[in-house]
Amino acid sequence: MTFWIMTAIIAVLAVLLVICVTLHCLLKKDISVLNQELQMIDRTNSNKRLTTGTFEKNVCKLCGTVNSVLDEQKHIVMESERSTREFRQAITNISHDLRTPLTSAAGFMQMLKSDKTPEQKKSEYIDIVEQRLNFLVVLMNHLFEYTRIIEGNIIPNEENVNISNELRNIISTYYESFTGAKFSVEIDIPDTPVIVYCDFGSFKRIVQNLIQNVLVHGTGYFHLAIDTDRQEIIFQNKIPNPENLDVESLFHRFYTADFSRTTGTTGLGLAIARELEQNMGGDIRAYAERDVLSIHVRLKFEDDARMKQFK
């Protein structure tokens, strides 16, 4: 009896040993295959992901972890490449924006110095040179302001602001600009106070940038409204060439739908507006439907500010 028991035990152990050796060989083979696939992915910069035919949970877990690392690495590479393209495009745009008015101003200065230029033309040329130089001043101010914002050098001094009054005051300063551009203006601002917790200087700059964007790129129609239910300020205007507008890129630095860059804009106004708003804990989003562009400014209304103080 003892002999048969010992024989059975030995047989079971032998089977277990064979199973262990087999699993070890299969595991070793799986690891070797995974290593080869990983080397191939690294060598060819392929988008392929690791796969395994084993059911061994640790190998499957390792495979999943490696795939997560690969996905993150690809994302980092893509973001780096996108940032590099944006930087190169920004340098190109800045160079263009600096060179164009400088070249123009230099040309008119040469004509001003010429004895052949009629006196009545010189006054016109002086005005043109002044316009070109003013644009350069605006560009440099925008660059300086944007740099300060992204470097965190602008700290908001937030307080309760009645934006109903402030929006009326700001929009009134653009009355002649809208009239001269033949805009139909519609304003929906409540008569009762609408209190927002924000930095007043940043809020004013945001509204000014958005209105200036309307005047430069919009046409014919402008609608400004406060949506108290959604706690947003909404800017709407018609756009002349909606097919040229990339809404996703609208707030990127130096983006402009005017590919010929003839409008005399820096492309930084909306980027500055979003950075300022996000710096205060809000956000700005853009939506386009047919020939109408809507920009929604999400602010911290008074109730939100109080809740934040109690948390």
C-alpha positions as CSV (number, residue, x, y, z in Angstrom):
1,M,0.0,0.0,0.0
2,T,2.8,2.3,0.9
3,F,4.5,1.6,-2.4
4,W,1.5,2.6,-4.4
5,I,1.0,5.8,-2.4
6,M,4.6,6.7,-2.9
7,T,4.4,6.0,-6.6
8,A,1.3,8.1,-6.9
9,I,3.0,11.0,-5.0
10,I,6.0,10.8,-7.3
11,A,3.8,10.7,-10.4
12,V,1.9,13.8,-9.2
13,L,5.1,15.6,-8.4
14,A,6.5,14.6,-11.8
15,V,3.4,16.0,-13.5
16,L,3.6,19.2,-11.5
17,L,7.3,19.5,-12.4
18,V,6.5,19.1,-16.1
19,I,3.7,21.7,-15.8
20,C,6.1,24.1,-14.0
21,V,8.9,23.6,-16.5
22,T,6.4,24.1,-19.4
23,L,4.9,27.3,-17.8
24,H,8.4,28.5,-17.2
25,C,9.4,27.9,-20.8
26,L,6.2,29.6,-22.0
27,L,6.7,32.5,-19.7
28,K,10.3,32.9,-20.8
29,K,9.2,32.7,-24.5
30,D,6.4,35.4,-23.8
31,I,8.9,37.7,-22.1
32,S,11.4,37.2,-25.0
33,V,8.6,38.0,-27.6
34,L,7.5,41.1,-25.6
35,N,11.1,42.2,-25.4
36,Q,11.5,41.9,-29.2
37,E,8.2,43.7,-29.8
38,L,9.3,46.5,-27.4
39,Q,12.7,46.9,-29.2
40,M,10.9,47.0,-32.5
41,I,8.6,49.7,-31.3
42,D,11.5,51.7,-29.9
43,R,13.6,51.2,-33.1
44,T,10.8,52.1,-35.6
45,N,8.9,54.6,-33.5
46,S,5.8,52.5,-34.3
47,N,2.4,53.1,-32.9
48,K,2.0,49.4,-32.3
49,R,1.1,48.2,-28.8
50,L,2.4,45.2,-26.9
51,T,0.2,42.0,-27.1
52,T,0.5,38.7,-25.4
53,G,-1.1,35.3,-25.8
54,T,-0.5,34.2,-22.2
55,F,-3.1,34.1,-19.5
56,E,-0.5,34.7,-16.8
57,K,-1.9,37.7,-14.9
58,N,1.4,39.3,-14.0
59,V,2.5,39.2,-17.6
60,C,-0.8,40.7,-18.7
61,K,-0.4,43.3,-16.0
62,L,3.1,44.1,-17.2
63,C,2.0,44.3,-20.8
64,G,-0.8,46.8,-19.8
65,T,1.6,48.9,-17.8
66,V,4.1,49.1,-20.6
67,N,1.3,50.0,-23.1
68,S,0.2,52.8,-20.7
69,V,3.8,54.1,-20.6
70,L,4.0,53.9,-24.4
71,D,0.7,55.8,-24.8
72,E,1.9,58.6,-22.4
73,Q,5.3,58.8,-24.2
74,K,3.5,59.2,-27.6
75,H,1.3,61.9,-26.1
76,I,4.3,63.7,-24.8
77,V,6.0,63.5,-28.2
78,M,2.9,64.7,-30.0
79,E,2.5,67.6,-27.6
80,S,6.2,68.5,-28.0
81,E,5.9,68.4,-31.8
82,R,2.8,70.5,-31.7
83,S,4.4,73.1,-29.4
84,T,7.4,73.2,-31.7
85,R,5.2,73.9,-34.7
86,E,3.3,76.6,-32.8
87,F,6.6,78.2,-31.7
88,R,7.9,78.2,-35.2
89,Q,4.7,79.6,-36.5
90,A,4.7,82.2,-33.8
91,I,8.2,83.3,-34.7
92,T,7.2,83.5,-38.3
93,N,4.1,85.6,-37.5
94,I,6.0,87.9,-35.2
95,S,8.7,88.4,-37.8
96,H,6.0,89.2,-40.4
97,D,4.1,91.5,-38.0
98,L,7.3,93.4,-37.2
99,R,8.8,93.5,-40.7
100,T,5.6,94.6,-42.5
101,P,4.9,97.9,-40.6
102,L,8.6,98.7,-40.3
103,T,9.2,98.2,-44.1
104,S,6.1,100.3,-44.8
105,A,7.1,103.1,-42.4
106,A,10.6,103.1,-43.9
107,G,9.2,103.4,-47.4
108,F,7.0,106.3,-46.5
109,M,9.9,108.0,-44.6
110,Q,12.0,107.8,-47.8
111,M,9.1,109.5,-49.7
112,L,8.9,112.2,-47.0
113,K,12.6,112.9,-47.5
114,S,12.2,113.1,-51.3
115,D,12.1,116.6,-52.9
116,K,9.7,115.1,-55.5
117,T,6.9,114.4,-52.9
118,P,4.2,117.1,-53.0
119,E,3.7,119.0,-49.7
120,Q,0.0,117.9,-49.5
121,K,1.1,114.3,-49.6
122,K,3.6,114.6,-46.8
123,S,0.9,115.1,-44.2
124,E,-0.8,111.9,-45.4
125,Y,2.4,109.9,-45.3
126,I,3.2,111.2,-41.8
127,D,-0.2,109.8,-40.6
128,I,0.5,106.4,-42.3
129,V,4.0,106.2,-40.6
130,E,2.3,107.1,-37.2
131,Q,-0.2,104.3,-37.8
132,R,2.5,101.8,-38.5
133,L,4.5,102.8,-35.4
134,N,1.4,102.7,-33.2
135,F,0.7,99.1,-34.4
136,L,4.3,98.2,-33.4
137,V,3.7,99.7,-29.9
138,V,0.4,97.6,-29.6
139,L,2.3,94.5,-30.7
140,M,5.1,94.9,-28.2
141,N,2.6,95.7,-25.4
142,H,0.6,92.5,-26.2
143,L,3.8,90.4,-26.2
144,F,4.9,91.9,-22.9
145,E,1.4,91.4,-21.4
146,Y,1.1,87.8,-22.6
147,T,4.6,86.9,-21.3
148,R,3.7,88.3,-17.9
149,I,0.5,86.3,-17.7
150,I,2.0,82.9,-18.7
151,E,4.9,83.4,-16.4
152,G,2.5,84.0,-13.5
153,N,3.5,87.6,-12.9
154,I,-0.1,88.8,-12.8
155,I,-1.8,88.0,-9.6
156,P,-5.6,88.8,-9.6
157,N,-6.9,91.1,-6.9
158,E,-10.5,89.7,-6.8
159,E,-13.4,91.6,-5.4
160,N,-17.2,91.8,-6.0
161,V,-17.9,93.8,-9.2
162,N,-21.3,94.9,-10.6
163,I,-20.7,93.9,-14.2
164,S,-24.0,95.3,-15.3
165,N,-22.7,98.8,-14.9
166,E,-19.2,98.1,-16.0
167,L,-20.3,96.4,-19.3
168,R,-22.4,99.4,-20.1
169,N,-19.5,101.7,-19.4
170,I,-17.1,99.7,-21.6
171,I,-19.5,99.2,-24.5
172,S,-20.3,102.9,-24.5
173,T,-16.7,103.8,-25.3
174,Y,-17.0,101.8,-28.5
175,Y,-20.1,103.5,-29.7
176,E,-18.4,105.5,-32.5
177,S,-16.4,102.4,-33.6
178,F,-19.5,100.3,-34.0
179,T,-21.3,103.1,-35.7
180,G,-18.4,103.8,-38.1
181,A,-18.2,100.1,-39.0
182,K,-22.0,100.0,-39.5
183,F,-22.7,97.4,-36.9
184,S,-26.2,96.6,-35.6
185,V,-25.7,96.3,-31.9
186,E,-28.0,94.5,-29.5
187,I,-27.4,94.6,-25.7
188,D,-29.1,92.4,-23.2
189,I,-27.9,93.5,-19.8
190,P,-30.2,93.2,-16.7
191,D,-31.2,96.5,-15.0
192,T,-30.6,94.8,-11.7
193,P,-27.0,94.4,-10.4
194,V,-25.1,91.3,-11.5
195,I,-22.3,90.7,-9.0
196,V,-19.2,88.8,-10.1
197,Y,-16.1,88.0,-8.0
198,C,-13.2,89.0,-10.2
199,D,-10.2,91.2,-10.7
200,F,-11.7,94.4,-12.2
201,G,-8.6,95.3,-14.3
202,S,-8.5,91.8,-15.8
203,F,-12.3,91.8,-16.4
204,K,-12.1,95.1,-18.3
205,R,-9.2,93.9,-20.4
206,I,-11.0,90.7,-21.3
207,V,-14.1,92.6,-22.4
208,Q,-12.1,95.1,-24.4
209,N,-10.1,92.4,-26.2
210,L,-13.3,90.5,-27.1
211,I,-15.0,93.7,-28.4
212,Q,-11.9,94.6,-30.4
213,N,-11.9,91.1,-31.9
214,V,-15.6,91.7,-33.0
215,L,-14.7,95.1,-34.6
216,V,-11.7,93.6,-36.5
217,H,-13.1,90.2,-37.6
218,G,-16.8,90.6,-37.3
219,T,-19.3,92.2,-39.7
220,G,-22.7,93.8,-39.5
221,Y,-24.0,92.4,-36.2
222,F,-23.0,92.3,-32.5
223,H,-24.9,90.9,-29.6
224,L,-23.8,91.2,-26.0
225,A,-25.7,89.4,-23.2
226,I,-25.5,88.3,-19.6
227,D,-27.0,84.8,-19.0
228,T,-27.5,84.7,-15.3
229,D,-28.8,81.2,-15.3
230,R,-25.6,79.8,-17.0
231,Q,-23.5,82.5,-15.3
232,E,-21.9,83.6,-18.5
233,I,-21.3,86.7,-20.6
234,I,-22.0,86.0,-24.3
235,F,-20.5,87.8,-27.2
236,Q,-22.0,87.1,-30.6
237,N,-21.1,88.5,-34.0
238,K,-21.4,87.5,-37.6
239,I,-18.2,86.5,-39.4
240,P,-17.6,87.1,-43.1
241,N,-15.7,83.9,-44.0
242,P,-16.8,81.1,-41.6
243,E,-15.1,78.4,-43.7
244,N,-11.7,79.9,-42.8
245,L,-12.4,79.9,-39.0
246,D,-10.8,77.2,-36.8
247,V,-12.8,77.4,-33.6
248,E,-10.5,75.0,-31.8
249,S,-7.5,77.2,-32.5
250,L,-9.2,80.5,-31.8
251,F,-7.5,81.1,-28.5
252,H,-4.1,79.9,-29.5
253,R,-1.4,82.5,-29.4
254,F,-0.9,84.3,-32.7
255,Y,-3.7,82.5,-34.4
256,T,-5.6,84.5,-37.0
257,A,-8.2,83.4,-39.5
258,D,-6.8,86.2,-41.8
259,F,-4.1,84.2,-43.4
260,S,-2.8,87.1,-45.4
261,R,-2.5,89.0,-42.1
262,T,-3.8,92.2,-43.6
263,T,-6.1,93.2,-40.7
264,G,-3.3,94.7,-38.5
265,T,-3.9,92.4,-35.6
266,T,-1.4,90.6,-33.4
267,G,-3.4,87.4,-32.9
268,L,-2.8,87.7,-29.1
269,G,-6.0,89.4,-28.0
270,L,-8.1,86.3,-27.5
271,A,-5.2,84.3,-26.0
272,I,-4.6,87.1,-23.5
273,A,-8.4,87.1,-22.7
274,R,-8.5,83.4,-22.0
275,E,-5.3,83.4,-19.9
276,L,-6.6,86.3,-17.8
277,E,-10.0,84.6,-17.3
278,Q,-8.4,81.2,-16.4
279,N,-6.1,83.1,-14.0
280,M,-9.3,84.1,-12.1
281,G,-10.7,80.6,-12.1
282,G,-13.1,81.1,-15.0
283,D,-12.9,80.1,-18.7
284,I,-13.7,81.2,-22.2
285,R,-15.2,79.0,-24.9
286,A,-16.1,79.6,-28.5
287,Y,-18.8,78.1,-30.7
288,A,-19.6,78.7,-34.4
289,E,-22.9,78.1,-36.1
290,R,-23.1,79.0,-39.7
291,D,-21.9,82.6,-39.9
292,V,-22.3,83.4,-36.2
293,L,-19.4,83.2,-33.7
294,S,-20.4,83.0,-30.0
295,I,-17.8,83.5,-27.3
296,H,-18.9,82.5,-23.8
297,V,-17.1,83.9,-20.8
298,R,-17.7,81.8,-17.6
299,L,-17.3,83.9,-14.5
300,K,-17.5,83.4,-10.8
301,F,-20.8,84.9,-9.7
302,E,-21.3,86.2,-6.2
303,D,-22.9,82.9,-5.0
304,D,-19.9,80.9,-6.3
305,A,-17.5,83.2,-4.5
306,R,-19.3,82.8,-1.2
307,M,-19.4,79.0,-1.5
308,K,-15.7,79.0,-2.2
309,Q,-15.0,81.0,1.0
310,F,-17.0,78.5,3.1
311,K,-15.2,75.5,1.7
